[in-house]
Amino acid sequence: MRHVPVRRFAATLAIVLLAALSIGTIELALHLAGFPSPAVSGWRSTLKPLEGNQLGFRGRPIKYESDDTVILLVGDSQVEASACCAFGWMPERRLEHYLATKYGKKVKVFTLGASGYGNDQELLAIREYFQKFRADMLILWQTPSNDIWNNIFPTHMPANGTRKPTFILSDGTLQWPDERIGGQLPIPSFRLGALARARMAPAEPDSDWEDWLPASYQPLNVSGGQANQKWENLRKQGLLKDENLLSEKSHLAIYFSPRSQRMQYGLDLTRSLLRLMSEEASAHHAVFALFRPMYDDAALVSQEDDIYEFSGRYYRASRRQREENMEYVNAGFRQFAVPIYLEDQRVGPWDAHLNEHATDQAMEGLAAQVAPLIADKKTSPQLLQ
């Protein structure tokens, strides 16, 4: 009987060792199999052969002469222009064309940005650019319906989409992300645990992020008979299937009236990112400016407040509220605005990007406002401030 505890201990020890050996074997197998596969934060352009610059964005190679005025056109899918434009008709090429042919300016225009970019990845790309190249002017193409929620959330669309570097604004202080564009995300040291978590509770970075974000817009309690049906009809057609109005990860959130605490956070975060862009440009002796093509979106939202139904909930929204939001964001920055007068402005009914004709008109209008800022390099190598 005295040997029973010893035997029990030996049996327990054998079970523990066997379990440890099994776990170790599985862990080794997961390492060898490369699970979980390395994930990166952020992205660059998806390029066709010979259509990328040195930083991985759609556009011609970054190459200029000492007497060229160099303009950096920064933005998202509108500057990348894969949706609308042949390579030779990208915004960079049309802006350069009009500055040269209509105003006699010796310029080079280069693109920095990719589809789905917010100001966070744009800022990181700008810093990367200035490590290797110079610019005399940095023009940021704004997309109000995208930029704010792009900056707020740690992923692209849809919910819990591709991860990206994301800044945090805390008590007025901007916290930089740990990752760079294309940087590898940390791989868990205990991979079996990661496998178990992936099976039982898939990662939801958006939901985790929302735990500390300020409150989002609260839908109204009104009957369906009182509401405008534009958004609901678009939803039923499948045009707004990835929109999350409840979290404000939505192209429609910029119109919500009045702005929510979450929208206010997004506007303050965006202003902080624009300020850093301006400071980065100034540190490298470049002029910083914002650019917006002003086009007609009356078919989506009324000028003054109206109530819109979406998936059984109701939202007060207006273009006036969007403009108030953008005025708040842009206050104090140099701005270029170009009205788009073409009746046919979009790529198509399912694609809201400006088409090649509207893009060309936007660049012609932008050139008219930029040209007076470019000094004659024979007498002065600097842009007018």
DRENDO-1510 file (C-alpha; in Angstrom, 1 decimal, always signed):
<recs>
REC; n; res; u; v; w
REC; 1; MET; +0.0; +0.0; +0.0 .
REC; 2; ARG; +2.9; +2.3; +0.6 .
REC; 3; HIS; +3.8; +2.2; -3.1 .
REC; 4; VAL; +0.4; +3.4; -4.3 .
REC; 5; PRO; +1.1; +7.2; -4.1 .
REC; 6; VAL; +4.4; +6.6; -5.9 .
REC; 7; ARG; +2.6; +4.7; -8.7 .
REC; 8; ARG; +0.0; +7.4; -9.0 .
REC; 9; PHE; +2.7; +10.0; -9.2 .
REC; 10; ALA; +4.5; +8.0; -11.9 .
REC; 11; ALA; +1.3; +7.6; -13.8 .
REC; 12; THR; +0.4; +11.2; -13.6 .
REC; 13; LEU; +4.0; +12.2; -14.6 .
REC; 14; ALA; +3.8; +9.9; -17.6 .
REC; 15; ILE; +0.5; +11.5; -18.7 .
REC; 16; VAL; +1.9; +15.0; -18.3 .
REC; 17; LEU; +5.0; +14.0; -20.3 .
REC; 18; LEU; +3.0; +12.4; -23.0 .
REC; 19; ALA; +0.7; +15.5; -23.2 .
REC; 20; ALA; +3.8; +17.8; -23.4 .
REC; 21; LEU; +5.3; +15.6; -26.1 .
REC; 22; SER; +2.1; +15.6; -28.1 .
REC; 23; ILE; +1.7; +19.4; -27.8 .
REC; 24; GLY; +5.4; +19.8; -28.7 .
REC; 25; THR; +5.0; +17.6; -31.7 .
REC; 26; ILE; +1.9; +19.5; -32.9 .
REC; 27; GLU; +3.6; +22.9; -32.2 .
REC; 28; LEU; +6.6; +21.7; -34.3 .
REC; 29; ALA; +4.3; +20.6; -37.1 .
REC; 30; LEU; +2.6; +23.9; -37.1 .
REC; 31; HIS; +5.9; +25.7; -37.3 .
REC; 32; LEU; +7.0; +23.5; -40.2 .
REC; 33; ALA; +3.7; +24.0; -42.0 .
REC; 34; GLY; +4.0; +27.8; -41.6 .
REC; 35; PHE; +0.8; +28.2; -39.6 .
REC; 36; PRO; -0.4; +30.8; -39.1 .
REC; 37; SER; +0.9; +32.1; -42.3 .
REC; 38; PRO; +2.7; +35.5; -42.0 .
REC; 39; ALA; +0.3; +38.4; -42.4 .
REC; 40; VAL; +1.3; +41.9; -43.4 .
REC; 41; SER; -0.2; +45.3; -42.4 .
REC; 42; GLY; -1.2; +47.6; -45.2 .
REC; 43; TRP; -0.8; +47.3; -49.0 .
REC; 44; ARG; +0.4; +49.0; -52.1 .
REC; 45; SER; -0.9; +49.1; -55.6 .
REC; 46; THR; -1.8; +45.9; -57.5 .
REC; 47; LEU; +0.2; +46.5; -60.5 .
REC; 48; LYS; +0.3; +45.5; -64.2 .
REC; 49; PRO; +3.8; +45.0; -65.6 .
REC; 50; LEU; +5.7; +48.3; -66.1 .
REC; 51; GLU; +3.0; +50.4; -64.4 .
REC; 52; GLY; +4.6; +50.9; -61.0 .
REC; 53; ASN; +7.0; +53.4; -59.6 .
REC; 54; GLN; +9.9; +52.7; -57.2 .
REC; 55; LEU; +7.7; +52.8; -54.1 .
REC; 56; GLY; +5.2; +50.2; -55.5 .
REC; 57; PHE; +2.4; +52.6; -56.5 .
REC; 58; ARG; +0.8; +52.9; -59.9 .
REC; 59; GLY; +2.5; +55.5; -61.9 .
REC; 60; ARG; +5.6; +56.1; -64.0 .
REC; 61; PRO; +9.1; +55.9; -62.4 .
REC; 62; ILE; +10.2; +58.7; -60.1 .
REC; 63; LYS; +12.8; +60.5; -62.2 .
REC; 64; TYR; +13.4; +64.2; -62.5 .
REC; 65; GLU; +16.0; +66.9; -63.4 .
REC; 66; SER; +17.4; +69.5; -61.1 .
REC; 67; ASP; +15.4; +72.3; -62.8 .
REC; 68; ASP; +12.1; +70.4; -62.7 .
REC; 69; THR; +9.3; +71.5; -60.3 .
REC; 70; VAL; +8.3; +68.2; -58.7 .
REC; 71; ILE; +4.7; +67.7; -57.6 .
REC; 72; LEU; +3.7; +64.7; -55.5 .
REC; 73; LEU; +0.0; +63.7; -56.0 .
REC; 74; VAL; -1.1; +61.8; -52.9 .
REC; 75; GLY; -4.4; +59.9; -52.4 .
REC; 76; ASP; -6.4; +56.7; -52.7 .
REC; 77; SER; -8.0; +55.0; -55.7 .
REC; 78; GLN; -8.6; +58.3; -57.4 .
REC; 79; VAL; -4.9; +59.0; -57.8 .
REC; 80; GLU; -4.2; +55.4; -58.6 .
REC; 81; ALA; -6.9; +55.6; -61.2 .
REC; 82; SER; -7.1; +51.9; -62.0 .
REC; 83; ALA; -10.8; +52.1; -62.1 .
REC; 84; CYS; -11.0; +54.9; -64.7 .
REC; 85; CYS; -8.0; +55.6; -66.6 .
REC; 86; ALA; -5.4; +54.1; -69.0 .
REC; 87; PHE; -1.9; +54.4; -67.7 .
REC; 88; GLY; -1.1; +57.4; -69.9 .
REC; 89; TRP; -4.2; +59.2; -68.7 .
REC; 90; MET; -3.6; +58.9; -65.0 .
REC; 91; PRO; -4.1; +62.1; -63.0 .
REC; 92; GLU; -0.3; +62.5; -62.7 .
REC; 93; ARG; +0.0; +62.6; -66.5 .
REC; 94; ARG; -2.9; +64.9; -67.1 .
REC; 95; LEU; -1.9; +67.4; -64.4 .
REC; 96; GLU; +1.6; +67.5; -65.8 .
REC; 97; HIS; +0.2; +67.8; -69.4 .
REC; 98; TYR; -1.9; +70.9; -68.6 .
REC; 99; LEU; +0.8; +72.6; -66.5 .
REC; 100; ALA; +3.3; +72.2; -69.4 .
REC; 101; THR; +1.1; +72.9; -72.4 .
REC; 102; LYS; -1.2; +75.6; -71.1 .
REC; 103; TYR; +1.1; +77.3; -68.6 .
REC; 104; GLY; +4.6; +76.5; -69.8 .
REC; 105; LYS; +5.8; +75.0; -66.6 .
REC; 106; LYS; +8.6; +72.5; -66.5 .
REC; 107; VAL; +7.2; +70.0; -64.1 .
REC; 108; LYS; +7.2; +66.3; -63.1 .
REC; 109; VAL; +4.2; +64.9; -61.3 .
REC; 110; PHE; +4.3; +61.6; -59.4 .
REC; 111; THR; +1.7; +59.4; -57.7 .
REC; 112; LEU; +1.7; +58.2; -54.1 .
REC; 113; GLY; -1.3; +56.2; -53.0 .
REC; 114; ALA; -3.4; +53.1; -53.6 .
REC; 115; SER; -7.0; +51.9; -53.6 .
REC; 116; GLY; -8.4; +51.9; -50.1 .
REC; 117; TYR; -5.8; +54.3; -48.6 .
REC; 118; GLY; -6.7; +56.6; -45.7 .
REC; 119; ASN; -4.5; +59.5; -44.5 .
REC; 120; ASP; -2.7; +57.1; -42.2 .
REC; 121; GLN; -1.0; +55.0; -45.0 .
REC; 122; GLU; -0.7; +58.2; -47.1 .
REC; 123; LEU; +1.4; +59.8; -44.3 .
REC; 124; LEU; +3.6; +56.8; -44.0 .
REC; 125; ALA; +4.1; +56.7; -47.8 .
REC; 126; ILE; +5.0; +60.4; -47.8 .
REC; 127; ARG; +7.7; +59.8; -45.1 .
REC; 128; GLU; +9.0; +56.9; -47.2 .
REC; 129; TYR; +9.1; +59.1; -50.3 .
REC; 130; PHE; +11.1; +61.9; -48.7 .
REC; 131; GLN; +13.8; +59.4; -47.6 .
REC; 132; LYS; +14.8; +59.0; -51.3 .
REC; 133; PHE; +13.3; +61.8; -53.3 .
REC; 134; ARG; +12.5; +65.5; -53.3 .
REC; 135; ALA; +9.2; +67.4; -54.0 .
REC; 136; ASP; +8.3; +71.1; -54.3 .
REC; 137; MET; +4.6; +70.6; -53.8 .
REC; 138; LEU; +2.6; +67.9; -52.1 .
REC; 139; ILE; -1.1; +67.8; -53.1 .
REC; 140; LEU; -3.5; +65.6; -51.2 .
REC; 141; TRP; -6.5; +64.4; -53.1 .
REC; 142; GLN; -9.3; +64.1; -50.5 .
REC; 143; THR; -12.2; +61.7; -50.6 .
REC; 144; PRO; -14.5; +62.8; -47.8 .
REC; 145; SER; -16.8; +59.7; -47.9 .
REC; 146; ASN; -13.8; +57.4; -47.4 .
REC; 147; ASP; -11.1; +59.3; -45.6 .
REC; 148; ILE; -12.6; +59.6; -42.1 .
REC; 149; TRP; -13.6; +56.0; -41.5 .
REC; 150; ASN; -10.4; +54.8; -43.3 .
REC; 151; ASN; -8.5; +56.7; -40.5 .
REC; 152; ILE; -10.7; +55.5; -37.6 .
REC; 153; PHE; -10.6; +51.7; -38.2 .
REC; 154; PRO; -7.7; +49.3; -38.2 .
REC; 155; THR; -8.9; +47.4; -41.3 .
REC; 156; HIS; -10.2; +48.1; -44.8 .
REC; 157; MET; -13.7; +47.1; -45.9 .
REC; 158; PRO; -15.6; +44.9; -45.3 .
REC; 159; ALA; -15.8; +44.4; -41.6 .
REC; 160; ASN; -12.5; +42.9; -40.2 .
REC; 161; GLY; -10.9; +43.3; -43.7 .
REC; 162; THR; -7.2; +43.7; -44.5 .
REC; 163; ARG; -5.2; +45.0; -41.6 .
REC; 164; LYS; -3.3; +48.3; -41.9 .
REC; 165; PRO; -1.2; +50.7; -39.9 .
REC; 166; THR; -3.6; +52.9; -37.9 .
REC; 167; PHE; -2.9; +55.9; -35.7 .
REC; 168; ILE; -4.6; +56.5; -32.4 .
REC; 169; LEU; -5.5; +60.0; -31.0 .
REC; 170; SER; -5.5; +59.9; -27.2 .
REC; 171; ASP; -6.0; +63.1; -25.2 .
REC; 172; GLY; -4.9; +65.2; -28.1 .
REC; 173; THR; -1.7; +63.2; -28.7 .
REC; 174; LEU; -1.2; +61.1; -31.8 .
REC; 175; GLN; +0.2; +57.6; -31.2 .
REC; 176; TRP; +2.0; +56.1; -34.2 .
REC; 177; PRO; +1.4; +52.6; -35.3 .
REC; 178; ASP; +4.1; +49.9; -34.7 .
REC; 179; GLU; +3.9; +48.7; -38.2 .
REC; 180; ARG; +5.0; +50.2; -41.5 .
REC; 181; ILE; +3.2; +49.6; -44.9 .
REC; 182; GLY; +3.8; +46.0; -45.8 .
REC; 183; GLY; +5.3; +45.2; -42.4 .
REC; 184; GLN; +4.8; +41.7; -41.0 .
REC; 185; LEU; +2.3; +41.4; -38.2 .
REC; 186; PRO; +3.6; +39.5; -35.1 .
REC; 187; ILE; +3.2; +35.7; -35.2 .
REC; 188; PRO; +2.1; +34.1; -32.0 .
REC; 189; SER; +4.8; +32.2; -30.2 .
REC; 190; PHE; +2.3; +29.5; -29.2 .
REC; 191; ARG; +0.9; +28.5; -32.5 .
REC; 192; LEU; -1.4; +25.7; -31.1 .
REC; 193; GLY; -3.1; +28.4; -29.0 .
REC; 194; ALA; -3.5; +30.5; -32.1 .
REC; 195; LEU; -5.1; +27.6; -34.0 .
REC; 196; ALA; -7.5; +27.0; -31.1 .
REC; 197; ARG; -8.5; +30.7; -31.0 .
REC; 198; ALA; -9.0; +30.8; -34.8 .
REC; 199; ARG; -11.3; +27.8; -34.6 .
REC; 200; MET; -13.4; +28.9; -31.6 .
REC; 201; ALA; -13.3; +32.7; -32.0 .
REC; 202; PRO; -12.0; +34.2; -35.3 .
REC; 203; ALA; -10.2; +37.5; -35.0 .
REC; 204; GLU; -12.4; +40.6; -35.1 .
REC; 205; PRO; -10.0; +43.5; -35.0 .
REC; 206; ASP; -12.8; +46.0; -35.8 .
REC; 207; SER; -14.9; +44.9; -32.8 .
REC; 208; ASP; -11.9; +45.0; -30.5 .
REC; 209; TRP; -11.1; +48.5; -31.8 .
REC; 210; GLU; -14.6; +49.6; -31.2 .
REC; 211; ASP; -14.3; +48.7; -27.5 .
REC; 212; TRP; -12.4; +52.0; -26.8 .
REC; 213; LEU; -13.8; +54.2; -29.6 .
REC; 214; PRO; -16.3; +57.0; -28.7 .
REC; 215; ALA; -20.0; +56.3; -29.2 .
REC; 216; SER; -21.2; +56.0; -32.8 .
REC; 217; TYR; -24.3; +57.6; -34.3 .
REC; 218; GLN; -27.6; +56.3; -32.8 .
REC; 219; PRO; -30.3; +55.6; -35.4 .
REC; 220; LEU; -33.7; +57.4; -35.0 .
REC; 221; ASN; -37.0; +55.9; -34.0 .
REC; 222; VAL; -39.4; +56.8; -36.8 .
REC; 223; SER; -41.8; +54.9; -38.9 .
REC; 224; GLY; -40.9; +53.7; -42.4 .
REC; 225; GLY; -43.5; +56.0; -43.9 .
REC; 226; GLN; -41.6; +59.1; -42.9 .
REC; 227; ALA; -38.3; +58.1; -44.3 .
REC; 228; ASN; -36.5; +58.7; -47.6 .
REC; 229; GLN; -36.0; +55.4; -49.4 .
REC; 230; LYS; -32.9; +56.2; -51.5 .
REC; 231; TRP; -30.4; +54.3; -49.2 .
REC; 232; GLU; -32.7; +51.4; -48.7 .
REC; 233; ASN; -33.3; +51.0; -52.4 .
REC; 234; LEU; -29.5; +51.0; -53.0 .
REC; 235; ARG; -29.1; +48.4; -50.3 .
REC; 236; LYS; -31.6; +46.1; -51.9 .
REC; 237; GLN; -29.8; +46.5; -55.2 .
REC; 238; GLY; -26.6; +45.3; -53.6 .
REC; 239; LEU; -24.8; +48.6; -54.0 .
REC; 240; LEU; -24.3; +49.2; -50.2 .
REC; 241; LYS; -23.7; +45.6; -49.0 .
REC; 242; ASP; -20.5; +46.3; -47.1 .
REC; 243; GLU; -21.7; +49.4; -45.4 .
REC; 244; ASN; -21.8; +49.3; -41.6 .
REC; 245; LEU; -23.8; +52.3; -40.6 .
REC; 246; LEU; -24.0; +51.2; -36.9 .
REC; 247; SER; -20.3; +51.4; -36.5 .
REC; 248; GLU; -19.9; +54.3; -39.0 .
REC; 249; LYS; -17.5; +52.2; -41.1 .
REC; 250; SER; -19.4; +53.5; -44.0 .
REC; 251; HIS; -19.2; +56.0; -46.9 .
REC; 252; LEU; -22.5; +57.4; -45.6 .
REC; 253; ALA; -21.3; +58.3; -42.1 .
REC; 254; ILE; -19.9; +61.7; -43.2 .
REC; 255; TYR; -23.5; +62.8; -43.9 .
REC; 256; PHE; -25.0; +61.8; -40.5 .
REC; 257; SER; -26.5; +64.8; -38.7 .
REC; 258; PRO; -25.6; +65.8; -36.1 .
REC; 259; ARG; -22.1; +64.4; -36.0 .
REC; 260; SER; -21.5; +61.7; -33.4 .
REC; 261; GLN; -18.8; +61.5; -30.8 .
REC; 262; ARG; -17.1; +58.9; -33.1 .
REC; 263; MET; -17.2; +61.2; -36.1 .
REC; 264; GLN; -15.8; +64.0; -34.0 .
REC; 265; TYR; -12.9; +61.7; -33.0 .
REC; 266; GLY; -12.4; +60.8; -36.7 .
REC; 267; LEU; -12.4; +64.5; -37.7 .
REC; 268; ASP; -9.8; +65.3; -35.0 .
REC; 269; LEU; -7.7; +62.3; -35.9 .
REC; 270; THR; -7.8; +63.4; -39.6 .
REC; 271; ARG; -6.8; +66.9; -38.8 .
REC; 272; SER; -3.9; +65.6; -36.8 .
REC; 273; LEU; -2.8; +63.5; -39.8 .
REC; 274; LEU; -3.1; +66.4; -42.2 .
REC; 275; ARG; -1.0; +68.5; -39.8 .
REC; 276; LEU; +1.7; +65.9; -39.8 .
REC; 277; MET; +1.6; +65.7; -43.6 .
REC; 278; SER; +2.0; +69.5; -43.7 .
REC; 279; GLU; +4.9; +69.4; -41.3 .
REC; 280; GLU; +6.6; +66.6; -43.3 .
REC; 281; ALA; +6.3; +68.7; -46.5 .
REC; 282; SER; +7.6; +71.8; -44.8 .
REC; 283; ALA; +10.6; +70.0; -43.4 .
REC; 284; HIS; +11.5; +69.1; -46.9 .
REC; 285; HIS; +10.8; +72.6; -48.3 .
REC; 286; ALA; +7.6; +71.6; -50.1 .
REC; 287; VAL; +4.3; +73.4; -50.2 .
REC; 288; PHE; +1.3; +71.3; -48.8 .
REC; 289; ALA; -2.2; +71.7; -50.2 .
REC; 290; LEU; -5.5; +69.8; -50.2 .
REC; 291; PHE; -7.5; +69.1; -53.4 .
REC; 292; ARG; -11.2; +68.2; -53.8 .
REC; 293; PRO; -13.1; +67.8; -57.0 .
REC; 294; MET; -16.6; +69.1; -56.3 .
REC; 295; TYR; -19.1; +66.8; -57.9 .
REC; 296; ASP; -22.9; +66.3; -57.7 .
REC; 297; ASP; -24.1; +63.7; -55.2 .
REC; 298; ALA; -27.6; +65.0; -54.9 .
REC; 299; ALA; -28.9; +61.6; -56.0 .
REC; 300; LEU; -27.5; +60.1; -52.8 .
REC; 301; VAL; -28.1; +62.7; -50.1 .
REC; 302; SER; -30.2; +65.9; -50.0 .
REC; 303; GLN; -28.6; +69.3; -49.2 .
REC; 304; GLU; -30.6; +69.8; -46.0 .
REC; 305; ASP; -31.4; +67.2; -43.3 .
REC; 306; ASP; -33.7; +64.4; -44.4 .
REC; 307; ILE; -34.4; +61.0; -42.7 .
REC; 308; TYR; -33.2; +57.9; -44.6 .
REC; 309; GLU; -34.2; +54.3; -44.0 .
REC; 310; PHE; -31.4; +51.7; -44.1 .
REC; 311; SER; -32.0; +48.0; -43.1 .
REC; 312; GLY; -34.9; +48.8; -40.8 .
REC; 313; ARG; -33.2; +51.8; -39.1 .
REC; 314; TYR; -33.4; +55.5; -39.7 .
REC; 315; TYR; -30.7; +58.1; -40.1 .
REC; 316; ARG; -30.8; +61.9; -40.4 .
REC; 317; ALA; -28.3; +63.1; -43.0 .
REC; 318; SER; -27.4; +65.9; -45.3 .
REC; 319; ARG; -24.7; +67.3; -47.6 .
REC; 320; ARG; -24.6; +70.4; -45.4 .
REC; 321; GLN; -23.4; +68.2; -42.5 .
REC; 322; ARG; -20.7; +66.7; -44.7 .
REC; 323; GLU; -19.5; +70.2; -45.7 .
REC; 324; GLU; -19.5; +71.3; -42.0 .
REC; 325; ASN; -17.3; +68.3; -41.2 .
REC; 326; MET; -14.9; +68.9; -44.0 .
REC; 327; GLU; -14.6; +72.6; -43.2 .
REC; 328; TYR; -13.7; +71.6; -39.7 .
REC; 329; VAL; -11.0; +69.2; -40.9 .
REC; 330; ASN; -9.5; +71.5; -43.5 .
REC; 331; ALA; -9.5; +74.8; -41.6 .
REC; 332; GLY; -6.1; +76.5; -41.9 .
REC; 333; PHE; -4.8; +74.4; -44.8 .
REC; 334; ARG; -4.2; +75.6; -48.4 .
REC; 335; GLN; -7.1; +74.2; -50.5 .
REC; 336; PHE; -7.8; +73.7; -54.2 .
REC; 337; ALA; -11.4; +72.9; -55.2 .
REC; 338; VAL; -12.5; +72.2; -58.8 .
REC; 339; PRO; -16.2; +71.9; -59.7 .
REC; 340; ILE; -16.9; +69.0; -62.1 .
REC; 341; TYR; -19.6; +70.1; -64.6 .
REC; 342; LEU; -19.8; +67.0; -66.8 .
REC; 343; GLU; -23.2; +65.4; -66.7 .
REC; 344; ASP; -21.6; +61.9; -67.0 .
REC; 345; GLN; -19.1; +62.0; -64.1 .
REC; 346; ARG; -18.8; +58.4; -62.9 .
REC; 347; VAL; -17.2; +55.2; -64.1 .
REC; 348; GLY; -20.6; +53.6; -64.1 .
REC; 349; PRO; -23.7; +52.9; -62.0 .
REC; 350; TRP; -21.9; +50.4; -59.8 .
REC; 351; ASP; -18.7; +52.5; -59.6 .
REC; 352; ALA; -18.6; +56.0; -58.1 .
REC; 353; HIS; -15.1; +56.8; -59.1 .
REC; 354; LEU; -14.7; +59.8; -61.5 .
REC; 355; ASN; -14.4; +58.6; -65.0 .
REC; 356; GLU; -11.5; +59.5; -67.4 .
REC; 357; HIS; -13.3; +62.6; -68.7 .
REC; 358; ALA; -14.2; +63.9; -65.2 .
REC; 359; THR; -10.7; +63.1; -64.0 .
REC; 360; ASP; -9.2; +65.0; -67.0 .
REC; 361; GLN; -11.4; +68.0; -66.2 .
REC; 362; ALA; -10.4; +67.9; -62.6 .
REC; 363; MET; -6.7; +68.0; -63.5 .
REC; 364; GLU; -7.2; +70.8; -66.0 .
REC; 365; GLY; -8.9; +72.8; -63.2 .
REC; 366; LEU; -6.3; +71.9; -60.7 .
REC; 367; ALA; -3.5; +73.0; -63.1 .
REC; 368; ALA; -5.1; +76.4; -63.4 .
REC; 369; GLN; -4.9; +76.9; -59.6 .
REC; 370; VAL; -1.4; +75.4; -59.2 .
REC; 371; ALA; +0.3; +77.2; -62.1 .
REC; 372; PRO; +0.4; +80.6; -60.4 .
REC; 373; LEU; +2.3; +79.1; -57.5 .
REC; 374; ILE; +5.1; +77.8; -59.7 .
REC; 375; ALA; +7.9; +80.3; -60.1 .
REC; 376; ASP; +10.0; +80.6; -63.2 .
REC; 377; LYS; +12.9; +78.3; -62.4 .
REC; 378; LYS; +15.2; +80.5; -64.5 .
REC; 379; THR; +14.9; +83.2; -61.9 .
REC; 380; SER; +13.9; +81.3; -58.8 .
REC; 381; PRO; +14.2; +77.6; -57.9 .
REC; 382; GLN; +11.4; +77.8; -55.4 .
REC; 383; LEU; +7.7; +77.6; -55.4 .
REC; 384; LEU; +5.9; +80.8; -54.3 .
REC; 385; GLN; +4.8; +80.4; -50.7 .
</recs>
